[in-house]
Amino acid sequence: MMTTHIPAYTQAEAAQHATFTALMGALSFPGRAYDLPAGDAFDLIADALLDLETSAYTPVGKLAERLALTGARLLSPDVAAYHFYPSGSLDLATVAQAHTGDM
């Protein structure tokens, strides 16, 4: 008889799923409000979107340290896939450099 092991669904995975679902809903239906799970919004979004295969940029050193914990590569604004700008750190010149895709 073969035993099937089902991995445990952790609280972290549940938060990542809820965050990703909220982000996709917000992008699919602009104007509708979606709630994120409890916690820091930047941490939740970073955990839901970033991993070893992605890249990110932020001008904030402490946030960059946090984003690096996801395994994402921290790159310059012209090539990073995701940008994170906490309140007060937005620089439109940097945003203008953002990579906008090539598909």
GIJOJO-V994509 format. One record per residue. N is the residue number from 1. RES is the residue in one small letter. PHI is phi in whole degrees, 0 to 359 (* if undefined). Layout:
<<N RES PHI> <N RES PHI>>
This chain:
<<1 m *> <2 m 271> <3 t 264> <4 t 259> <5 h 255> <6 i 257> <7 p 298> <8 a 292> <9 y 268> <10 t 279> <11 q 298> <12 a 297> <13 e 295> <14 a 297> <15 a 294> <16 q 296> <17 h 296> <18 a 297> <19 t 293> <20 f 298> <21 t 298> <22 a 296> <23 l 296> <24 m 295> <25 g 296> <26 a 296> <27 l 286> <28 s 280> <29 f 229> <30 p 304> <31 g 100> <32 r 273> <33 a 266> <34 y 233> <35 d 269> <36 l 268> <37 p 300> <38 a 297> <39 g 137> <40 d 287> <41 a 302> <42 f 294> <43 d 297> <44 l 299> <45 i 292> <46 a 300> <47 d 294> <48 a 281> <49 l 254> <50 l 261> <51 d 202> <52 l 299> <53 e 263> <54 t 241> <55 s 224> <56 a 213> <57 y 222> <58 t 209> <59 p 276> <60 v 258> <61 g 304> <62 k 296> <63 l 292> <64 a 301> <65 e 300> <66 r 294> <67 l 297> <68 a 298> <69 l 295> <70 t 282> <71 g 96> <72 a 293> <73 r 278> <74 l 271> <75 l 235> <76 s 291> <77 p 297> <78 d 284> <79 v 234> <80 a 293> <81 a 286> <82 y 234> <83 h 243> <84 f 234> <85 y 234> <86 p 298> <87 s 311> <88 g 88> <89 s 251> <90 l 288> <91 d 235> <92 l 300> <93 a 295> <94 t 289> <95 v 299> <96 a 298> <97 q 277> <98 a 304> <99 h 292> <100 t 251> <101 g 98> <102 d 216> <103 m 269>>
